[in-house]
Amino acid sequence: MSYFISHSVTSYKNANESWVIYNWLNGQHAEIFDKKHPLYIALDNRAKISPFEYEDSEDDFNWLLENIFVVSSASRVHAEIQSAYDTSRSDDYLHLIVLPVDQACNFSCVYCYEDHSQKTRMTSKHISAISNLVLSKNPKVLRVEYFGGEPLLNHKFIYDLNKTLQELSQKFGFFFHASATTNGSLLTTDLLNKFHESGLKQYQITVDGLPDDHNKLRISNNGKPTFDSVWAALVRISEAKNLTDLEVLLRINFNEKTSTPEKRHDFILRVKELFSSDPRVSILPRQIGDYSSLNNNPKSESDYLCSQSLSSSLKNEYDFEIVATGLKLGDFSTWLGGGGSACYAGRPNSLVIFPDMKIRKCTVAINNPLNDVGVLEWSGDLHLNENWSKWTKPALFGKDECFSCHYSMQCQSSACPLINIQEQTPVCPPDKFDAHNNVIKILNFLDFGGDCASQ
């Protein structure tokens, strides 16, 4: 029987003439130095492969076969992707995105797409409704994600809902965990500890570079700078060594003015000095983009947007510099594992709950009529409308090229369900087009002691 290299594998030759192979299905990787090795020859010639009979290399072949580097049919790859896809959409998992204060915020970031005049707060009535919804869904795993606006403006509600769900999880035997996307300015030591005790252990906090740049982009409602208050929260996190299972994603929104080599270097050094090699923290650089068209809002101020012509190169430079310092890149959670680049909005086990009890699927296209998918009753009963199926209908292998794409495990043809609906065809995520550089970032990180399977 003949075999071939799986289409899920990215391969390239190093300057030292060794071949590197990386499998996007499972994160496994290997490096081949021996130019007489059958795999080295096959990679050189892009040839089919037979079981190895070279210098006791049978174990090598079995490892490649077991880890789906070599296959006799693409159907084995497709089966792995299908299994991960089915798991990500399973009724065993329930993902609730909760907006405790709607879109209200104490910041007025220049690039924000939200309407901060929407300030309705959630109350104990919402806790009862959400609890009843959870019980009716009967999940094995429940994740609640707090979003805004600035969700910590209603921190008592967050704590009370967490405690209620925590008690239910203990009574009915499901696993509960929570996260929050916050600007960090209200995160005191007391809240950090209370939230942790109630199951909220994951945060995304944004710092847009050095103080001067951050303060121009992320302004408080009273016009005052915000960098110091956000950085103080990060200091509190760094000092909370006892909270060993915290996970913090530090997001950096940038444009070409805020990400010059000097500014990049100084900011990353500042982060490194604060967190050193703290495994709880990862860094996520993102180009400042215009989401106004998705949200039917006025166009964002173009002065702050990242140049489209420079966007990819600046992102790569930021990524490589982060990895070179030994810090963890936030994109690793996207690249490693099934469905990392698939948007939650396409999954039938994910709901966005607003204070007015409307159910939506997407936190960006808030005002888009397609995003109105139903209502949650105060009883906890869920009523969904005809838009629901547009978001959640199965999309895997949505176009022919998906069957042979190395990134299908991550993307699952659902990088942006809204665009899929509007364009009537799956849109590809940007990371698909930079596989070589992204593999180098992953492997460079592993050189600093990161955790990933290898051979």
C-alpha positions in Angstrom: 0.0 0.0 0.0 1.3 3.5 -0.8 0.8 6.5 1.4 1.2 10.3 1.0 1.8 13.3 3.2 -1.5 14.5 4.7 -2.8 17.8 3.4 -3.0 18.8 7.1 0.8 18.9 7.2 2.9 22.1 6.7 6.5 21.3 5.6 9.5 23.4 4.9 13.3 23.1 4.6 15.5 25.0 7.1 18.7 26.8 6.3 20.6 23.8 7.6 18.9 21.6 5.0 16.7 19.7 7.5 13.0 19.2 6.8 10.5 20.4 9.3 7.0 18.9 9.4 4.1 20.2 11.4 0.6 18.7 11.6 -2.3 21.1 12.1 -4.6 18.3 13.1 -2.8 17.6 16.4 0.2 19.9 16.9 2.7 17.1 16.4 5.9 18.0 14.7 9.3 16.5 13.7 12.6 17.5 12.1 14.4 15.2 9.6 18.1 15.7 9.2 19.2 12.5 7.5 19.1 13.1 3.7 18.9 9.3 3.1 15.8 8.9 5.2 12.8 7.9 3.1 10.7 10.7 4.4 13.4 13.3 3.6 13.6 11.9 0.0 9.8 11.8 -0.3 9.6 15.5 0.8 12.3 16.5 -1.6 10.5 14.8 -4.5 6.9 15.3 -3.3 6.6 11.6 -3.9 4.3 8.9 -2.5 5.6 6.9 0.5 5.9 3.2 1.2 6.5 1.7 4.7 10.2 2.4 5.5 12.9 -0.2 5.3 15.8 2.1 6.0 18.1 1.5 9.1 15.4 0.4 11.5 13.1 3.2 10.6 10.0 1.2 11.0 9.2 3.0 14.2 9.4 6.3 12.4 6.9 5.2 9.9 4.5 3.9 12.5 4.8 7.2 14.4 4.0 9.1 11.2 1.1 6.8 10.5 -0.3 7.0 14.1 -0.1 10.8 14.1 -1.7 11.2 10.7 1.4 12.7 8.9 1.1 10.0 6.3 -2.2 8.6 5.1 -3.5 6.2 2.5 -6.7 8.3 2.0 -7.7 11.8 2.9 -10.8 10.3 4.5 -8.8 9.7 7.7 -8.0 13.4 8.0 -11.6 14.4 7.2 -12.8 12.0 10.0 -10.6 13.7 12.6 -11.9 17.1 11.6 -15.5 15.9 11.6 -15.1 14.5 15.1 -13.6 17.7 16.4 -16.4 19.7 14.7 -19.1 17.5 16.2 -17.6 17.8 19.7 -17.4 21.6 19.4 -21.2 21.7 18.6 -22.2 19.1 21.2 -25.1 19.7 23.6 -22.8 18.6 26.3 -21.2 22.1 26.1 -23.0 25.4 26.8 -21.4 28.7 26.1 -23.2 31.8 27.4 -22.0 35.3 26.6 -23.6 37.6 29.2 -23.7 41.5 29.0 -24.3 42.6 32.6 -24.5 46.3 31.6 -25.4 46.0 27.9 -22.8 48.1 26.0 -22.2 50.7 28.8 -18.6 51.5 29.4 -16.3 53.8 31.4 -14.0 54.1 28.4 -14.5 55.8 25.0 -12.0 54.0 22.8 -11.5 55.8 19.5 -12.0 52.6 17.5 -14.9 51.1 19.4 -17.9 49.9 17.4 -20.4 49.8 20.3 -23.2 52.1 21.4 -22.3 53.0 25.0 -25.7 54.7 25.5 -27.2 51.2 25.9 -26.9 50.9 29.7 -29.5 48.6 31.0 -28.2 46.5 33.9 -28.9 42.8 34.7 -30.4 42.0 38.1 -31.4 39.0 40.2 -34.3 38.3 37.8 -31.7 37.7 35.1 -29.8 35.3 37.4 -33.0 33.3 37.9 -33.7 33.2 34.2 -30.2 32.2 33.2 -30.1 29.5 35.9 -33.3 28.0 34.6 -31.9 28.1 31.1 -28.8 26.2 32.2 -30.9 23.6 34.0 -33.0 23.0 30.9 -30.0 22.6 28.7 -28.4 20.2 31.2 -24.8 20.6 30.0 -21.7 18.7 31.1 -19.6 21.8 30.7 -20.8 25.4 31.2 -18.8 28.4 30.2 -20.0 31.9 31.0 -18.2 34.8 29.4 -18.9 38.4 30.6 -18.7 41.0 27.9 -19.7 44.7 27.5 -19.1 47.5 27.3 -17.3 47.1 30.6 -18.9 44.2 32.5 -17.3 45.1 35.8 -19.5 48.1 36.1 -22.0 45.5 37.4 -19.5 43.4 39.3 -21.9 42.4 42.1 -24.2 40.8 39.5 -21.2 38.9 38.0 -20.3 37.5 41.4 -23.8 36.6 42.3 -24.4 34.8 39.0 -21.1 33.0 39.4 -22.0 31.8 42.9 -25.5 30.6 41.8 -24.1 28.7 38.9 -21.3 27.3 41.0 -23.8 25.9 43.5 -25.8 24.4 40.6 -22.7 22.8 39.1 -21.9 21.2 42.5 -25.5 20.0 42.9 -26.0 18.7 39.3 -22.5 17.6 38.5 -21.5 19.8 35.6 -18.3 21.7 35.2 -18.6 25.5 35.4 -16.0 28.1 34.5 -16.2 31.8 33.7 -14.2 34.5 31.9 -14.4 38.3 31.4 -13.4 40.7 28.6 -12.6 43.8 30.6 -10.6 47.0 30.2 -9.1 46.2 33.6 -9.6 49.6 35.2 -12.0 48.4 37.8 -10.3 45.1 38.7 -9.2 45.5 42.3 -7.4 42.9 44.3 -10.6 42.2 46.3 -12.5 41.6 43.0 -9.8 39.4 41.6 -9.9 37.1 44.6 -13.7 37.1 44.9 -14.1 36.3 41.2 -11.5 33.6 41.4 -13.3 32.0 44.3 -16.6 32.1 42.4 -15.1 30.4 39.2 -14.0 33.4 37.1 -10.4 32.7 36.3 -9.9 33.9 32.7 -9.5 37.5 31.6 -8.9 39.4 28.4 -7.4 42.8 29.2 -6.3 45.4 26.6 -3.3 47.6 26.7 -2.6 49.4 23.5 1.2 49.8 23.7 3.2 52.4 25.6 1.4 55.0 27.8 1.3 57.8 25.3 -0.2 55.7 22.6 -2.6 53.8 24.8 -3.9 57.1 26.3 -4.7 58.4 22.8 -6.6 55.2 21.8 -8.3 54.2 25.0 -9.7 57.3 26.7 -11.9 57.4 29.8 -15.4 58.9 29.6 -14.1 62.0 31.6 -11.3 62.5 29.1 -8.5 61.3 31.4 -5.7 58.9 30.6 -6.4 55.2 31.4 -3.0 53.5 31.1 -2.0 53.7 34.8 -5.3 52.2 36.0 -5.1 49.3 33.5 -1.4 48.7 34.2 -2.2 48.7 38.0 -4.6 45.8 37.4 -1.9 43.9 35.6 0.5 44.5 38.5 -2.1 43.1 40.9 -2.4 40.0 38.7 1.4 39.5 38.6 1.5 39.8 42.4 -1.3 37.2 42.9 1.1 34.3 42.7 -1.3 32.2 44.7 -3.9 32.2 41.9 -2.0 29.7 39.9 -4.8 28.7 37.6 -5.5 32.3 36.4 -5.3 32.8 32.6 -4.8 36.3 31.3 -4.9 37.2 27.6 -3.2 40.6 27.2 -4.5 42.2 24.0 -2.6 44.9 22.1 -4.5 46.8 19.4 -2.0 48.5 17.1 -1.5 50.6 14.0 1.7 51.5 12.1 2.1 54.6 14.4 2.0 52.7 17.6 4.0 49.7 16.5 7.3 51.1 15.2 10.3 48.8 16.0 11.3 51.0 18.9 7.9 51.2 20.5 7.3 47.5 20.0 10.6 46.7 21.6 10.0 49.0 24.6 6.5 47.8 25.2 7.3 44.1 25.0 10.2 44.6 27.3 7.8 46.3 29.8 5.5 43.3 29.7 8.4 40.9 30.0 9.7 42.8 33.1 6.3 42.5 34.7 5.4 38.9 33.9 8.8 37.4 33.2 8.0 33.8 32.2 4.6 33.7 34.0 2.7 30.8 32.3 -0.6 32.3 33.1 -0.2 35.2 30.7 -0.2 35.3 26.9 0.0 38.2 24.5 -2.4 38.9 21.5 -1.4 41.6 19.1 -4.2 42.7 16.7 -4.4 45.3 14.0 -6.9 48.0 14.6 -9.7 47.3 12.1 -13.0 48.9 11.1 -16.0 46.8 12.3 -18.6 49.5 11.7 -20.0 47.9 8.6 -20.7 44.7 10.4 -22.5 46.6 13.1 -24.4 49.1 10.9 -22.7 51.9 12.7 -21.0 55.1 11.4 -17.6 54.4 10.0 -14.7 54.4 12.4 -12.1 57.2 12.4 -9.6 56.2 9.7 -6.7 58.0 11.4 -6.6 55.2 13.9 -7.0 52.2 11.7 -4.0 50.0 10.8 -3.0 50.3 7.1 -4.2 47.3 5.2 -1.1 47.2 3.1 1.1 47.0 6.2 -1.3 45.0 8.4 0.1 41.4 7.9 3.8 42.4 8.0 3.3 44.4 11.2 1.4 41.5 12.8 4.2 39.1 12.0 6.9 41.4 13.3 5.0 41.8 16.6 4.4 38.1 16.9 8.0 37.2 16.2 9.3 39.7 18.7 6.9 38.4 21.4 8.0 34.8 20.8 11.7 35.9 20.8 11.4 37.1 24.4 9.9 33.8 25.6 6.5 35.3 26.1 3.5 33.2 25.0 1.6 34.3 21.9 -2.2 34.4 22.4 -2.7 33.0 18.9 -1.4 29.6 20.0 -4.8 28.8 21.5 -6.2 29.5 18.1 -3.7 27.4 16.2 -3.5 24.4 18.5 -6.6 22.3 18.7 -9.9 21.9 16.9 -12.0 24.9 16.0 -9.7 27.6 17.3 -10.4 29.8 14.3 -14.1 28.9 14.2 -16.3 31.7 15.5 -18.5 30.7 18.5 -21.5 32.4 16.7 -21.8 29.5 14.3 -22.3 26.9 17.1 -25.7 25.9 18.3 -24.5 25.7 21.9 -23.5 29.4 22.1 -25.8 32.2 23.0 -25.3 36.0 23.6 -27.7 37.2 26.3 -28.6 41.0 26.6 -30.3 42.7 29.5 -33.5 43.1 27.5 -33.5 39.3 27.2 -32.9 39.3 23.5 -30.7 36.5 22.2 -28.1 37.3 19.6 -25.2 35.2 18.1 -22.5 37.8 17.5 -21.0 40.4 19.8 -19.7 42.6 16.9 -22.7 42.8 14.6 -25.0 43.8 17.5 -27.4 45.9 15.5 -27.6 43.8 12.4 -31.1 42.4 12.0 -29.7 39.0 11.2 -28.2 38.9 14.6 -31.6 38.9 16.3 -32.2 35.2 16.8 -34.7 34.9 19.7 -35.8 35.8 23.2 -35.1 34.3 26.7 -38.2 34.4 28.8 -38.0 35.2 32.5 -39.0 31.6 33.2 -35.8 30.5 31.4 -37.6 29.2 28.3 -35.8 30.0 25.0 -37.8 31.0 21.9 -35.7 31.1 18.7 -36.7 32.6 15.4 -35.9 31.8 11.7 -32.5 33.6 11.9 -31.2 30.9 14.3 -30.8 28.2 11.6 -28.9 30.6 9.3 -26.2 30.9 11.9 -26.1 27.4 13.1 -26.6 25.1 10.1 -23.7 22.8 9.6 -20.9 24.5 7.6 -18.0 22.0 7.7 -16.3 21.6 4.3 -18.5 24.4 3.0 -16.7 24.6 -0.3 -14.6 22.2 -2.3 -11.2 23.7 -1.3 -12.0 23.0 2.4 -11.5 19.3 1.8 -7.8 19.8 1.0 -7.0 22.8 3.2 -4.4 22.3 6.0 -6.4 24.7 8.2 -9.8 23.0 8.1 -9.4 21.6 11.7 -9.0 25.2 13.1 -11.4 27.0 10.7 -14.2 24.4 10.3 -15.5 26.6 7.5 -16.9 28.9 10.2 -14.3 31.8 10.5 -17.2 34.3 10.3 -20.7 32.9 10.1 -22.1 36.4 9.4 -20.1 36.8 6.3 -20.9 33.2 5.4 -24.6 34.1 5.5 -24.2 37.3 3.6 -21.9 35.9 0.9 -23.5 32.5 0.8 -20.0 30.9 1.0 -17.5 30.3 3.8 -14.8 33.0 4.2 -11.3 31.9 5.0 -9.4 33.2 8.1 -6.2 35.2 7.6 -4.1 32.7 9.5 -4.7 30.1 6.8 -2.5 32.1 4.4 0.6 32.3 6.6 1.1 28.7 7.7 4.9 28.7 7.3 5.4 31.8 9.5 2.9 30.5 12.1 4.6 27.2 12.4 7.9 28.9 12.9 6.4 31.0 15.7 5.0 27.8 17.4 8.3 26.0 17.2 10.3 29.0 18.3 8.1 29.2 21.4 8.7 25.6 22.1 12.5 26.3 22.1 11.7 28.4 25.2 10.1 25.5 27.0 6.5 25.8 25.7 4.4 22.7 25.9 3.5 20.9 22.6 3.8 17.3 21.3 7.0 16.6 19.4 9.1 13.8 17.9 
